[in-house]
């Protein structure tokens, strides 16, 4: 009798262990996965000393395809709008559109849910200030760092931490191009100075 009870208990334990292994959730990506990612930002200020108000928002969707479990390539877009008002008069009304391509590499797992990546992007942007009738076009390239935190197996919160290297060039209609290069040597000391947040969905 004791031997039968022991065997039954062993069988139940074994089945429970198998079920636990089967339902264990894995976080991350596999070859052939598709990711949909988007960031949203907004700002609003009201300086009563100068009677100046500013407001704006931006949205930046991305679609990526995983060539391997660690490496993805994709396309991205961007739209932003900003306004400035001084003493009740609109002085700026700027809107910009952008499109580009990117390559992302996941190089470090911080536990099961945190996935750290570096991303190289190249894009084009066009902007127009309706009030001042100023148009500008430009392009840029950048190398960035970021982290995904998986809330579920399919949904993650994205943290765009810092720009490591970036280059941009823009030209206003009728003017000469203005270019700039930036290298963030102290990237590990100011992760959250320019943090951007978004959501990622894995398909």
N, C-alpha and C positions, 0 to 999 in steps of 0.2 A: 504493500500500500504506500509506504513512504517513498519507494522507488518510483511508483507511478506519479505521485505528487511532485517529486523532484523533476521528472521528465516533463510534466505538464508546465511547471513553472519555467523550466528552461526554454520550452517551446514558445511560451508567451513572451518571455524576455527577448528571444531571438526575433520573433515577428515584430515586436515593438521597435527593436533596434533597426530592422530593415525598413520599416515604415518611416522612422525618424530620418534615415538616410535618404529615402526617396523624396521626402517633403522638404529637405534642407534647401533653403533658398541660396542661390548664387547671385552675386552682384558683379556687374561688369558687362563686357561685350564679347561677341563672337564674330568670326568671319561671316560676312553677309548681312550683318545687322544694319539697320538704318536708324539714324538718330534725327529727331526734330528738336531744335533748340531755339529759344527766343529770349531776348533780354528787353526789359522795359524800364525806362528812366524818366524822371520828371523833376522839375525844380520851379520854385516860385519865391521871389524876394520882394519886399516892400520897404524901401529906404525912405523914411519920412523926413530925414534931414535934408535930402536932395530932391524929395518928391519924385522918386524914381521907382518904377515897378518893372520887374522882369519875370517872364515865365517861359517854360518850354517843356517839351517832352521828346522822347526818342524811342524807337522800336527797331530791333535788329534780329530778324529771323535767320536760321541756318538749317541746312539739310546736308547730312553727311552719310557716306557709305563706308563700311569697314572692310578694307581689303584683307586685313588680318585682325586678330582680336585686340591688337594694340594700336593699329594705324588706320586712320580714316581720312578721306578726302571729300570735299564738298563745295557747295556754293552758299553764298550769304547775301543778304540785302540789308538796307538800312534806310530809315526815314526819320528826320528830325524837324522840329518846328520851334522857333523861339521868337518872342516879341519883347520890345522894350518901350516903355512909356515914361515920358518926362513931363511933369506938370500937366497931366491930362492929355498930352499930345503924343501920338505914336511916332517914334523916331526910327524904329527898326521892325521889320517883319520878315524874318528869314526862314526859308524852307530849303532842305537839302535832301537829295536822294543819292543812294550809293549801291553798288553791287560789286561782288568780288568772289574770289576762290580762296580756299584754305586747306591746309594739311595739318592734322592733329595726331600727336603721338603720346600714348599713355605709358609712362616710364616708372611709376612708383605707386604701390598700393599701401595706404595707411590704414591697416585693418581691412575688414571686409567691405565696408561701405564707402570709404574715401578712395577716389581714384585721381591721381595727380597727372596732369598733362602739360605739354608744351605745344604751342600752335604757331604756325607760320601763315600769314595771310597777305593777300595782294588785292587791292581794290581801287575802284574809280568812284569819284563823287562829283555831283553837280549841285550848286546852290544858287539861290536868287533872293535878293532883298527887294521886295516889291515896292517899298516906300522910297528907297533911294535908287531904285532901278540899277542895281549892281548884280552882275552875273559872274560866277566863277566856276572853273572846272579844275579838277586835280586828281592825283592818284597818290597812293601810299602803300607802304609795306611795313609789316611789323612782326616781331617775335614776342609771344606772350606766354605767361604761365597761368594755370588755372587748376581748380579742383572740382570734381563732381562728388556730391554726397547722395547716395542712393537711399531715398525714403522707402521705396518699394523696389521690386526687381525690374520694373519698367519705367519708373519715374525718379529723376534725380534733380537736386538743386545745384545750379552751376554758380561757381564763384570765379570770376575773372580777376585774378589777384593783381597782376602788375605787368607793365610793358617793359620788357628787357631791352629790346632794340626797336627803333621805329624810324622811318623815313617818309617824308611827305613833300609834295610839290604841287602848288596851286597857282593858277593864273586868272586874274580878273580881266574881263573883256577890255581891250585897249591898253592893257598894262603888260608888264614883264612877269615872268614866273618867279615865285618866291618858294624856296625849298628849305627844308630843315632836317637835321638828323639828331636823334636823341638816344643816349645810352644810359640806362638806369643801373649804375654800378652797385648801388645800395639796395638792390631789389629785395633782399631778405630782411631788411630793416623797416620797410614801409609797405608790407603786403596789402594793408587795408586803406592806404591813402587814396587810391583810385579804384577801389573794388567795384565790380559790376556784378549784378545778380540776375539770374534767369532760371528757367525751367528746361529740363531735357526729358524727352520721351523716347524710349527705345522701341522700335518696331521689329 
